[in-house]
């Protein structure tokens, strides 16, 4: 959802059922021990398992064993792995997590900082207020439409996945952890399509309103579930709900969990299409898409789109001919510029390898530098 003046409603409208938080606390599965971060990076300790063997047998996605161990109330610190908390405390002690205060969200307002804290200052740099932090991703490569969709997996998702597969396209799905638990078949469909899976938090909150520990569990549990569902891959990217991030939140994501923050440079507001009083319409989105897709190709486009409702999925499908006719090249956000989609694997089909900086140099083959082109 967009970052400006919108209520924190995740699942609304007639086209989408209301989905609560699934699961209860149980022991969770094993995790791999190495990835593309250097050994000194704290993320190594967070998901470490005793065995160095990459051939771990994970529980089948959707099975009772698979869903065990994930929190019904992620705001609770109950059962948070101690390694996560230790890594956070170490990063704070090392001065890597800026001391930016938690925000509040007055009704009908953006997240608000206490008096004396400027959201546009370099010390705070709130993405909600369009302050861009270096190394966060807002723009795509010139000439590219970088595909991504938020808030899945949900019942409208299969229509999107079938269309992407038909067009031989791959996208990054910024998934909500609780939605993965509730819709494992939709998750498996995206994974079988060899799409890229990224993090959209566990419950879709305004992240700057959360304490350090709450930020950690929102990201950590989602990473853990994706890891257990993709053969041990560790997500590399996350998108803050509503685009709400700042120097503190993105530092926790990066310095503790190895995640890169992805925002967007165009917003359809398609999340509201199934609202009782939507703030946009299919016609308005079509007009926006025409403007963007017939306009300049520098910078490339990262359009905020959702697999939240039948309407939002259809809005993307309706714009596809414009993508093709205007000569846009396409790629998944997670693989744009030839990047690996995961911290310890290049994509859905490459091996999950043990890697250390300076002793293993891995580059995606030319055919995987972008997901596909038009």
N, C-alpha and C positions, 0 to 999 in steps of 0.2 A: 504494500500500500504506500501511497505517497506520504511525504513527510510533513505536509503543511495543513494544519488546522482540521484534521480528520479524526474522528473518534476511533479508539482502539478496539474496533470490532473486527474479529478475524473472520468469522463465517456467518454470512447473513444472506437473506433473500430466498425466494422460492426455488431457485435453481440449485441451491446447495443445502444439504442437510446440515443441521447443527451438530458438531462433533465435539464431545467432551474429551477430557484427558483420559487416555486409556492406561490400563495396567496398574500393577501394584509393585511394591518393592520386593525383589527377590535377588538372589545372587546372579550377577550378570556374567556373560561369557568372556573367554580369553581374548587377548588382543595382540597384535604384532609388536615387535620390539625395535624396528628401525625404519627410517624413512629418509626423505631428501633433506631434512634439516641436519646440521652437523651434530655430532655426538654431544657437544656441549650445550645444545639447545634444550630447554626444559621440556619440550614436547616429547622427547624420547622417554622420559620417565613416566609420563602420564598414562600411556597405553601399553606399558611394557609387560611382556609375559615371560615366564621363566625359560621357555624353550626358544632356541634360535631357529627352529624349523619353521619354514614358511608354509608348510602344508597343513595348517590347522583345519580341522573339520568343524565348521560353524553350524549352528542349528539352522534348519530350513526357515527361510523367511515366512512368517505367518504362523509358525508352530508355537505351542505354549512355551517351549524351551527358549525360543528366540525372543519372546516378549518379556521374559523374566528379568528382573533387576532394574527396570526403568521406572522413574518416580511418578506417582500420581500427583504429587505436589512438589514441583521443582523448586519452589520458593523455600522449601524446607532443606536444611543441611543434613537431614537424616540420610545416612548411607552414601554421602559424597565420598568418593575415593580420597583417602588421605594424601595420596601422591599429587592430586590436583591442587589441594589446598596448600600443600608444602611448596609446590611450584609457584603458586600465586604469591605466597608470603615471601619467597626468595626473590621474586621479581620486584615486589614492593620494597623490600629491604635494600635492593640494589639500585633503587631510584629509577626503575624502568617504567613504573606506572604513575603517571602524573596525578597529583593530588587535586583533582577537579571535583567539586561537590556534586552530589546527586541532584537531579532536577525534580521538579514537581510538574504536574500537568493540570493546570486549572481548566475547568470545562470550556470547550471551544477554543482552546489556545494551544500553541506549541509548547513543548517542554520548556520550562522556565528555570533559569539559574538564579541563585541568591543575589542580592544586591552586591555590586562590586565585581561581578563576573560577566565579562562581555563575551557572548557566544561567538563573535567574529574575531576575537583576539587569538593570537597564535598559541596561547597557553590553553585555551579551551577548544577552539575551532570546531564548532558544532556543524555537522553535515546537514542537520535540519534547517539551519540558517544559511546553507549553501557555502559554508567555509570548506575549502578543499585541503585536506591534509596530504602532503607529499607521500607518494607510494600507495595511497588509496586509488582505486580505479573508478573513474567517472566516464571516460571516453574510450571508444573502440579504435582500432587501427584505421587509418584513412582508407576509405573505400569499402569498409566492411560494415555489415549489419551483424552485430554479435548477439546471438539469440540466448535469451534466458526467460524463465517463468517462475513466479513466486507462488507460495502458499500451498502447493500440493504436498503429497498426492491426495486427490479428491475424486468423487464420482465423475466430474466433467473431464478429468485428465485423459482417459483413454481416447476420446475423440481427438485431442491434440496429438497424442502419441502416434495414433494411426496416420494422421496427416503428415507429421514429420517423417515417419518411416516411408510413406508413399512418395514424398518429395526428396528422399535420400538426404535428410537433414538431421543434424544433431544439435541439441540445446543443453544448456545448464539448467537444472531444476534446483532452485533454492527451496529446500524442503523444511517443513515444520515437523519436529520430532514426533509430536503426538499424532499428527496426521499419518506419518509412516506406520505407527503402531495400528491405527484404525483401518488403514487401507493398504495392506501388504500386497494385494494382487495388483493394484495400480503401481506400486513401487516396482514390483517385479517386471511389469510391462516396460517401464522406462529403462530399467537396467538391462533387460533383454534387448532393447533397442540400441544399447551401447551408448546411451546418453550419459552426461556427466552429472554427478550428484553433489550438491553443495549444501551449506548450512543456512537456515533461516530461523534459527533458535528453536527452543522446545515448545514455547507457548505464545510466541509473537507479541512480546511486550515492547513498550518504549524502553530501549536499553539504557538510556541515560538516567532513567528513574530508578535503576537497580543498583544495589551495592556491588562492590567488587566480587563478593562471593556469589551473589545472584547472577551476575553476568557470567561468571565461570560455569555455573551449573546449566544455565540456558544454552551455552555453547557446547560444553563438555558432553552432556547427555546426548545431544543431537549428533555430535561427532561419533560418540561411542556406538549409537544405533546404526549409523551409516557404515561405520567400520565393520560391524558384525554382519551387515547385510550385503557387503560388496567384496567378500573374500579377503577382508583385512585391509582395505584401502582407507587411508586417513585423509579426510577432506582437507583441501587447501584454501578454499574460498568460503566467505560468508557474506550475506547481505543483511544489514540491520533492518528490522521491520520499521516501516515508515521512513526509512533512511536516517534513523535517529542514532547517531554515533558522535563521539567526540574524542579528544586526545586520550582520555582515560579508558573509555570502552574499547577503542581500537587497539590500545596498547595491551590490554588484557588478552584480546584475541590474538595479537601478533606475538607478544613476548612470552605468553604462557602456553598458547595452543598452536602457534605457527600459522594462524589464519590471516589471509589477506582480505581486506574490506573492499567490497564492490558496491558502488552506488549506481547511478544512471545519469544520462544527459537529456533524456526526453521521458515524459510521463503521460500515459494515456488516461489515467484515472479510471481504468477499466474495472478496478476492484468494486466500484460503486454501481455498476450496471444492474446488479440484482438487488440493490437497496430499495426500500420502499420509496425513497425520494433520491434518486441518483443525481450526482452532480455532473454527469456527462451522458452521452447517448451514443448509440451505434453510428449515427450520422456524423456526430461531432468527431468521434474517433476516426472515422473514414476520412474526414477533412484533414485532421492532424496528420494521419499517415501519408496522405497525398502530399502535404507540404513537406514533411520530413524526407520522404523517399524520392521526391523529385528535386530536392534541394541539394546543397553542397555535400560533398562526401568527405569533407575535412572539418572536424574530426569525424571518425566513424561513429555509427549510432549504437548506443546501448539504450534500448527503449524498455521502460518498466512495464511489464505485462504480467498477467496472472492466469493461472489455470484454476481460478476460483469459482467460475460459473460457466454455464453453457454460452452465455453471451460474450464473456471475455475471451473464451477460446475462439468463438466465431469471428470476433473482431480481428484477431490475428490472421485467421484463415482468409478472411475477406481481403486483407491487404497483401496477400502473397504475390498476386500477379504484378503488383507495383514493384515489389522487390526484384522480380525477374526482369521486367521490362525496363527498369532503370539501371540495370547492370550492377547491382550490389553484389559483392562477394559476401559469403556468409560463413560464420564460424560459431561454435559454442563459446560463450564467454570464458569458460574455464580453460579453453585451449587457444584463445586468441593470441596472436603473436608467437605461436609455437610453444606455448607454455605447457607444462604438465598439468593435468587436471587434479592430481592428488599429490600429497606430500611424498608418497612412497611408490607411486605407479604413474605411468604416463597417461593412461586412459583405461577404459573398461576392458580392453582386450590384452593389454601388455602385462608382463609379469609383475607381481608384487615383490619388489626386490629390496634387499638390505643395501643401504647406501650410506657412504660417508663422504663428506667434502674432501676432495683431493685424491681419493683412491678409487672413485668410480665416476666416469663421465658419461652421462646418458643424454642423448638427444632424440627427440621423436623423429621417425623417418619422414621424408618429404611429404608423403601422402597423408600424414597425420598432423602436419604443421597447422592446417586448418581442417575443420570438420568436413566442409564441402564448399563448392563454389557454384555460382550460377552463371 
